[in-house]
Amino acid sequence: MSVRQSLLAILDQGPCYGYQLRAEFDRRTGSTWPLNVGQIYNTLERLERDGLVEKGEVNEQGHVYYEITDAGRAEVREWLGSPVSRSAGTRDELPIKLALAATLPGVDVEAIVQRQRKASLAALQELRRVQFAGAAGGEELAWQLVADSLIFQAEAEVRWLDHVESRLKRHAPQTLDLEISTQTPRRGRPPRAEAASAAATSGAAS
């Protein structure tokens, strides 16, 4: 998630100070991505350095209002008009954890999957429980959009865990444990990483 562009998009609606920006971000995203004030002011400093915002008036409480510049408005338009690009690899801990566990001796991967499924189902049930909690109007719509996304992701994770379990059963007769390789690693990216990157680039171009 781009904090930078999100804050710019809010500032495009009018000048704000740091705490006000945090409140607006929470209000417009259903409070699903907590930002601390330090992160907001650090981002504002970088935006000011890049010429995308500038300091404006200071109110009676000493709050400094930040105003968006023409360059900042152009970046907001570009951000809103461009698709979000997904990386070819993953930084999600769960698939990496299971991939590693499947290669380690003495690890019951199916037990890990079952514990994760239980936790994922509990999270899914909680998301469904609070799905319709929220304020009226635009704030409710903002929350619903984010909540729906989280629910779809949780449902997909449960389905994926079912798939992982069936895949593990198919591989059960085989030896999955991998010893540390004695081959000298080659420099550069692994072949599969290169292929995945090329495929992602090709898909983005099409």
N, C-alpha and C positions, 0 to 999 in steps of 0.2 A: 504494500500500500504506500502511495506517495504522500507523505505528510506535506512536502513542499507544494505540490500542485493543489492539494486539498485546501491548505491555508490561503493560497493565492485565489482560489475560486471563491472562498468566503469573503476575502478582502475586496474582490471585484464587486461585491454587493454594497460595500461601504467601509470606511475606516474602523478599525478595531484595535484594542490593546490586548496584551497577552492573555490575561484571564478571560476576557470577553471572547477571544478566539477559541479558547478551549471549550467554553460553554457553548458557543455556536457549533463547533465541530461535534460535540456530544449530541446536541439537539438535532443536528441534521443527519447523524449516522446511527441513531438509536442507542448511543452510549455503548457500542459494541467494540470500540477500539480506544481504550483509555490512553490519553496523552497527558504527560506531566508538563507543568508550566515551563520547566527548564528546557525541555525538548522544543517547546514552541518558540521560546526566545532564542535558542540556538539557531533554529531554522530561520527566524526572522532576521537574525544577524547575517546569515548567508544570503538570504534574499536581498537584503539591503546592499551587501557587498556586490551582488551580481546585477544591481540596478533594476530589480524587479519590484521593490517596494522602497518607500522612503518615510522617514519620520515626519509626523505632522504635529498637531496640537497636543498640548499637555493639559489634562483637566485639573480640577481643584485637588483631587486626591493624588496627583503626581503621576497618573497613568499616561504613558506615551502612546498616542494613536499612530498606527502604521497605515499608510495609504499605498494602494497599488499604482504602479506606473504604466505607461503605454506598453512598455516591453513586457511587464507582468501580465497585462490583459491579453497580449498576443500569445503568451505561453499558456494561459488558461484555455484560450480558444483551440490551440494546437492539442492540448491534453484531452479536452473533451471531444475533439474530433478524431482522435486516433484510437485504434484498438489497443487493449492491454496485451502486451506480448508476454507469453509464457516461456520460461526457460526450458531447454531440452532436458536438463537433468532435474534432480529433486533435492531439496534441502529438508524435506519432511522427515522427521526422526523415525516415524513408524516403519516405512518400507526399508529404510537403511538398517534399522534394528533387526527386523525379521530376516533381511538378506544376510546380515552377518551371523545371526543366530543359527541359520540353516547350515552354515559352514563350520560351526564350532562343535567339537566332540562333547558328548554328554549333556547337550542342551535339549530340553523337551520343547521344541518349537510349537507343537500343537497346543501345549499348555499355555504358552505365551499368547497364541492367537485367541484361545478361549477366554483368557483373562481380559485381553484387549476388547474382544467382542462384548463382553459383559459391561465394561466401562463405556464403550462406544454406544451401546444401547441405552444405558442410563443417561448419557449426555443427550442422546436423541430425544428421549422421553421428556427431559427437562426443557429442551428447546421447544418441543411441541406444547408443553404446558404454558410457557410464557410467550408463545408466539403472538398471541393477541393482546398482550399487555402493552400499553403505550398510550400516548396522548392522542388527541383528535387531530384531524387535518393532516398537514404536510409532515408533522413529526411522526404520526402513526404510519404514514406511507413509508417514510425513511426507515423506520424500525422494521416494518414488514419486509421490505426489500432485502435488508441485511439478514433478518431472521430466516427468510425463505432460502437464501443462499447457504446459510449455516446448516439448515435442515437437509438440503439436498446433498451437501458435502458429507454430513454424518450418515445419511442413508447410503451414499456411494461407498463410504468407508466400511459399513457393515457388509454390503454386498461383496466388496473386495476381500474382506476377511474370510467370507464363505469360500470365495474362489481360491484364496491362499490355502485354506485347509484342504480343499479337494486336490490342489496341486501337490501339496505335501504328501498326501496319501498315495498319489500316483508315483511319487519318487521314493516312497518308503523302502522298497527293496534295494535301492541303490545307495552307495556310500557317498554322502554329501560332504563329510568332514574334509576340510582342506588343510594340508600342512603348509607351513611357511615355505614359499617357493625359493629354490636356490639359484634361480636364473637372475641375471642382472637386469633390473628394469631398464627399459629403453626410455630415452628422454622424449618429452612431448606428451601429447594427450593419448590415452588408450584408443585403440581402433574403434571400439563401440561408442566412445564419447564423440569421436570425430564423425562417425556415421550419424549419430543422433543429432549433432549440431548441424550437419549438412541437410538432414531431413527437415529439421525445424526451419532452416533458412529457406529451403525450397518451398515448404508449405506457406511461409509468410509471403514469399514472392508471388505465389499463385493466389 
